[in-house]
């Protein structure tokens, strides 16, 4: 989810739990951070999808390894977070890059949305929808701003909602931010904290990696029962999909 830079200071409401978050006022745009090399998986995945081979798409899921849990502690997960590490899964899946190449990425999500995620990204593969990169956000030390600057598609991050003291849906592992530079978080009508997102404030054109209200990618997520924050009025979060309703935006009557 695109949002102004946040500090590591603990939220007042959540200080007793030990979890950091917080959302200060929007910061000025800064220059683009270099994207790190996608780290290779350290353990062979399990639960391979045998039906994926004919189309070139492949997906698998597994629990977090001890090494992954150590990297997440104090970075993207903290004592007091709303889900334990044991409930999270690493989903390894294929996607197309902006040159049409076949890539493999990883998302950390709650175990109860693994089936949704693998089906949704199969359809994105079939639609030839390009994705810039996909690595867990601890590759950016849990810094949401830096992950967005790298145009990184990500999921789990135990933090608060932007501008709120309540948990983000990312803290439950049930939200995904997709191509965040092409699909910015827009506040105060037409403002974004990322300079390279400014051209994408114009949502009237169909461009690679861009999510449109009447487009096929949004339809794939919504048919799976997920909610798109691109339909919010203020702020509007074009990158954000969630398996959880958000009553603040009138969602949740049917799921």
C-alpha positions as CSV (number, residue, x, y, z in Angstrom):
1,X,0.0,0.0,0.0
2,X,1.4,3.3,-1.0
3,X,1.8,5.6,1.9
4,X,4.0,8.3,3.4
5,X,7.2,7.3,5.1
6,X,6.6,6.0,8.7
7,X,8.9,5.8,11.6
8,X,9.8,2.9,13.8
9,X,8.3,4.5,16.9
10,X,5.7,2.3,18.6
11,X,2.1,3.4,18.2
12,X,0.5,4.8,21.4
13,X,-2.4,2.3,21.1
14,X,-0.1,-0.6,20.5
15,X,2.8,0.2,22.7
16,X,1.9,-2.4,25.3
17,X,2.2,-5.1,22.6
18,X,5.7,-4.1,21.5
19,X,4.7,-3.7,17.9
20,X,5.9,-0.7,15.8
21,X,3.9,1.2,13.3
22,X,2.8,4.8,13.2
23,X,2.0,7.0,10.3
24,X,3.4,10.6,10.4
25,X,2.3,13.3,8.0
26,X,3.2,12.7,4.3
27,X,6.9,13.3,3.5
28,X,8.2,14.9,0.3
29,X,9.0,12.6,-2.6
30,X,12.6,11.4,-2.8
31,X,14.8,9.9,-5.4
32,X,14.4,6.3,-6.3
33,X,16.1,3.6,-4.2
34,X,18.0,0.9,-6.0
35,X,16.1,-2.4,-6.0
36,X,17.9,-5.3,-4.3
37,X,18.5,-8.6,-6.0
38,X,15.6,-11.0,-5.4
39,X,16.9,-13.4,-2.7
40,X,16.8,-17.1,-3.6
41,X,14.6,-19.4,-1.5
42,X,16.8,-21.3,1.1
43,X,14.6,-24.4,1.3
44,X,12.8,-26.4,-1.4
45,X,9.1,-25.5,-1.4
46,X,6.3,-28.1,-0.8
47,X,2.7,-28.5,-1.9
48,X,3.6,-28.1,-5.6
49,X,0.7,-27.5,-8.0
50,X,1.0,-30.3,-10.6
51,X,-1.7,-28.8,-12.8
52,X,0.5,-25.7,-13.4
53,X,3.0,-27.2,-15.9
54,X,0.9,-26.9,-19.2
55,X,0.7,-23.2,-18.9
56,X,4.1,-22.5,-17.5
57,X,2.7,-21.3,-14.2
58,X,3.8,-22.9,-11.0
59,X,3.0,-22.2,-7.4
60,X,3.9,-23.8,-4.1
61,X,3.5,-22.9,-0.4
62,X,5.3,-23.9,2.8
63,X,5.7,-22.7,6.4
64,X,8.4,-20.2,7.3
65,X,11.8,-21.6,7.9
66,X,13.6,-20.9,11.3
67,X,16.0,-18.6,9.4
68,X,13.1,-16.7,7.8
69,X,11.4,-16.3,11.2
70,X,14.7,-14.8,12.6
71,X,14.9,-12.3,9.8
72,X,11.3,-11.2,10.4
73,X,11.5,-10.8,14.1
74,X,11.7,-7.1,15.1
75,X,11.5,-6.1,11.4
76,X,8.2,-7.2,9.9
77,X,6.9,-9.1,12.9
78,X,6.9,-8.3,16.6
79,X,5.5,-9.7,19.8
80,X,1.9,-8.6,20.0
81,X,1.2,-8.8,16.2
82,X,-2.3,-10.1,15.5
83,X,-1.1,-13.4,13.9
84,X,1.7,-15.8,15.0
85,X,4.5,-16.6,12.7
86,X,3.2,-20.2,12.7
87,X,0.1,-19.1,10.8
88,X,2.1,-17.5,7.9
89,X,3.1,-19.2,4.7
90,X,5.6,-18.5,2.0
91,X,3.9,-18.7,-1.4
92,X,6.4,-19.2,-4.3
93,X,4.9,-18.5,-7.7
94,X,5.7,-17.5,-11.2
95,X,4.8,-14.2,-12.8
96,X,5.6,-12.2,-16.0
97,X,8.0,-9.3,-15.8
98,X,7.6,-6.1,-17.8
99,X,9.6,-7.6,-20.6
100,X,7.4,-10.7,-20.8
101,X,9.9,-12.9,-19.1
102,X,9.1,-15.7,-16.7
103,X,10.1,-14.9,-13.1
104,X,9.6,-16.5,-9.7
105,X,8.6,-14.4,-6.7
106,X,7.6,-14.9,-3.1
107,X,4.7,-13.6,-1.0
108,X,4.2,-14.1,2.8
109,X,0.5,-14.5,3.5
110,X,-1.8,-16.1,6.1
111,X,-2.3,-19.8,5.6
112,X,-6.1,-19.3,5.0
113,X,-5.6,-17.3,1.8
114,X,-2.9,-19.5,0.2
115,X,-5.5,-21.1,-2.1
116,X,-6.9,-17.7,-3.2
117,X,-3.4,-16.3,-3.9
118,X,-2.3,-19.2,-6.0
119,X,-5.5,-19.1,-8.1
120,X,-5.4,-15.4,-8.5
121,X,-1.8,-15.2,-9.7
122,X,-2.4,-18.1,-12.1
123,X,-5.1,-15.9,-13.7
124,X,-2.7,-12.9,-13.8
125,X,-0.1,-15.2,-15.5
126,X,-2.7,-16.2,-18.1
127,X,-3.7,-12.6,-18.6
128,X,0.0,-11.7,-19.3
129,X,-0.2,-9.1,-16.5
130,X,3.3,-7.8,-15.8
131,X,4.7,-7.5,-12.3
132,X,7.9,-5.6,-11.5
133,X,9.3,-7.7,-8.6
134,X,8.0,-9.8,-5.7
135,X,10.0,-10.3,-2.6
136,X,9.0,-10.3,1.1
137,X,9.3,-6.8,2.6
138,X,12.0,-7.7,5.1
139,X,14.3,-7.5,2.1
140,X,13.8,-3.7,2.6
141,X,14.1,-3.9,6.4
142,X,10.3,-3.7,6.7
143,X,10.4,-0.2,5.2
144,X,7.2,0.2,3.3
145,X,8.4,3.4,1.5
146,X,11.6,1.7,0.2
147,X,9.6,-1.4,-1.0
148,X,7.3,0.9,-2.9
149,X,10.3,2.9,-4.4
150,X,11.5,-0.5,-5.8
151,X,8.0,-1.1,-7.2
152,X,7.9,-4.3,-5.1
153,X,4.7,-6.4,-4.9
154,X,4.4,-7.5,-1.3
155,X,1.9,-8.9,1.3
156,X,2.6,-9.5,5.0
157,X,4.0,-6.6,7.1
158,X,2.9,-6.1,10.8
159,X,2.1,-2.4,10.9
160,X,-0.8,-0.1,11.4
161,X,-3.0,1.3,8.7
162,X,-1.9,4.5,7.2
163,X,-3.2,7.4,9.3
164,X,-4.6,5.0,11.9
165,X,-3.7,3.3,15.1
166,X,-5.5,0.0,14.1
167,X,-3.9,-2.9,12.4
168,X,-3.4,-2.9,8.7
169,X,-4.8,-5.9,6.8
170,X,-1.1,-6.6,5.9
171,X,-0.5,-7.3,9.6
172,X,-2.9,-10.3,9.2
173,X,-1.2,-11.5,6.1
174,X,-4.5,-11.0,4.2
175,X,-3.6,-8.1,1.9
176,X,-1.4,-7.6,-1.2
177,X,0.0,-4.5,-2.7
178,X,0.5,-4.9,-6.5
179,X,2.9,-2.8,-8.6
180,X,2.8,0.1,-6.1
181,X,4.4,2.7,-8.4
182,X,2.0,2.2,-11.2
183,X,-0.9,2.0,-8.8
184,X,-0.3,4.7,-6.2
185,X,-1.8,5.5,-2.8
186,X,-3.5,8.9,-3.5
187,X,-4.4,11.3,-0.7
188,X,-5.7,14.9,-0.6
189,X,-7.3,14.5,-4.0
190,X,-4.3,14.1,-6.2
191,X,-1.1,13.7,-4.1
192,X,1.4,10.8,-3.9
193,X,4.6,10.5,-1.9
194,X,6.5,8.9,-4.8
195,X,7.7,11.0,-7.6
196,X,7.7,8.2,-10.2
197,X,4.0,7.6,-9.4
198,X,3.0,11.0,-10.5
199,X,2.4,10.0,-14.2
200,X,0.0,7.3,-12.9
201,X,-2.3,9.7,-11.1
202,X,-4.0,9.8,-14.6
203,X,-6.0,6.6,-14.4
204,X,-7.7,7.1,-17.8
205,X,-5.2,5.1,-19.9
206,X,-4.5,1.3,-20.1
207,X,-0.8,0.9,-19.5
208,X,1.3,-2.1,-18.5
209,X,1.0,-3.0,-14.8
210,X,-1.8,-0.5,-14.2
211,X,-5.0,-1.6,-12.4
212,X,-8.2,-0.2,-13.8
213,X,-11.7,-0.3,-12.2
214,X,-13.1,-2.1,-15.3
215,X,-10.0,-4.1,-16.0
216,X,-9.6,-7.9,-15.9
217,X,-7.1,-8.0,-13.0
218,X,-9.4,-6.2,-10.6
219,X,-12.2,-8.5,-11.7
220,X,-10.0,-11.6,-10.9
221,X,-9.5,-10.4,-7.3
222,X,-13.1,-9.4,-6.8
223,X,-14.4,-12.7,-8.1
224,X,-12.3,-14.4,-5.5
225,X,-14.0,-12.2,-2.8
226,X,-11.2,-9.8,-2.3
227,X,-11.7,-6.0,-2.0
228,X,-9.9,-3.4,-4.1
229,X,-9.0,-0.1,-2.4
230,X,-9.0,1.6,-5.8
231,X,-12.7,2.0,-5.3
232,X,-12.2,4.1,-2.1
233,X,-13.0,7.8,-2.4
234,X,-10.4,9.3,0.0
235,X,-7.8,8.1,0.2
236,X,-7.7,5.9,-2.9
237,X,-5.2,3.1,-2.8
238,X,-4.9,1.6,-6.3
239,X,-2.3,-1.0,-5.4
240,X,-4.1,-2.6,-2.4
241,X,-6.2,-5.7,-2.4
242,X,-7.5,-7.3,0.8
243,X,-9.3,-10.5,1.7
244,X,-10.8,-8.6,4.7
245,X,-13.6,-6.0,4.6
246,X,-12.9,-2.5,5.7
247,X,-16.0,-1.0,7.4
248,X,-14.6,2.4,7.2
249,X,-15.0,2.2,3.4
250,X,-18.4,0.5,3.4
251,X,-17.1,-2.9,2.6
252,X,-18.0,-6.3,4.1
253,X,-21.7,-6.8,3.5
254,X,-21.2,-10.0,1.5
255,X,-17.9,-11.7,2.5
